[in-house]
Amino acid sequence: MASAKDTLRQTVETLSEGEALSALAYLRRLRSQSGHAALFERWAAIPELRLPENPDAVFPPVEPAKGTGIPASELLIQDRR
């Protein structure tokens, strides 16, 4: 039976970029709400877990892609009706 750390490492390797960002945001929330600094210090010693250099970096806003025709969301609403 794999240890919790091994399972976590395997799971982290399979995350997409979006899932990793969501997990990182969740972990930051845990840290700020509950004072889990010791947990993050232990995780920092695990080479498989890499945190960004500047975790508070703000990314520039991105304009949504412009498409032609009826938006998919509207088509789904029409289909449900």
C-alpha positions in Angstrom: 0.0 0.0 0.0 1.4 3.4 -1.1 2.0 6.0 1.6 0.1 9.2 1.5 3.2 11.1 0.3 3.7 8.7 -2.6 0.1 9.0 -3.6 0.3 12.8 -3.4 3.4 12.9 -5.5 1.8 10.6 -8.2 -1.3 12.8 -8.2 0.7 16.0 -8.6 2.5 14.6 -11.6 -0.8 14.0 -13.4 -2.4 17.4 -12.8 -3.0 19.7 -15.7 -1.8 23.3 -15.4 -5.3 24.5 -14.5 -5.7 21.8 -11.8 -2.3 22.6 -10.4 -3.2 26.3 -10.2 -6.5 25.4 -8.4 -4.6 23.1 -6.0 -2.0 25.8 -5.3 -4.7 28.4 -4.6 -6.4 25.9 -2.2 -3.2 25.3 -0.4 -2.5 29.0 -0.1 -6.0 29.5 1.3 -5.3 26.7 3.9 -2.0 28.3 4.8 -3.5 31.7 5.3 -6.6 30.6 7.2 -5.1 28.0 9.4 -1.5 28.8 9.8 -0.1 25.7 8.1 3.3 27.2 7.7 5.0 24.1 9.1 3.2 21.9 6.5 4.5 24.1 3.7 8.0 24.0 5.1 7.9 20.2 5.0 6.5 20.2 1.5 9.3 22.6 0.4 11.8 19.8 1.1 10.0 17.5 -1.4 11.7 18.1 -4.8 8.7 16.8 -6.7 6.6 19.7 -5.4 7.7 23.0 -7.0 6.1 26.3 -6.1 6.4 29.4 -8.4 9.1 31.9 -7.5 6.6 34.7 -6.9 3.4 33.1 -5.7 1.7 36.5 -5.5 2.3 37.3 -9.2 -0.7 38.9 -10.9 -1.3 37.8 -14.5 -2.6 40.3 -17.0 -6.2 40.0 -18.0 -6.9 38.1 -21.2 -9.5 39.0 -23.8 -11.8 36.1 -24.6 -11.6 34.8 -28.2 -14.1 36.2 -30.6 -16.0 33.6 -32.6 -18.6 33.7 -35.3 -22.1 32.4 -35.1 -24.2 31.6 -32.0 -22.2 31.1 -28.8 -22.2 27.5 -27.6 -23.7 28.5 -24.3 -26.7 29.9 -26.1 -27.1 26.8 -28.2 -27.1 24.7 -25.0 -29.8 26.8 -23.5 -31.9 26.5 -26.6 -31.3 22.8 -26.7 -32.5 22.4 -23.1 -35.7 24.3 -23.8 
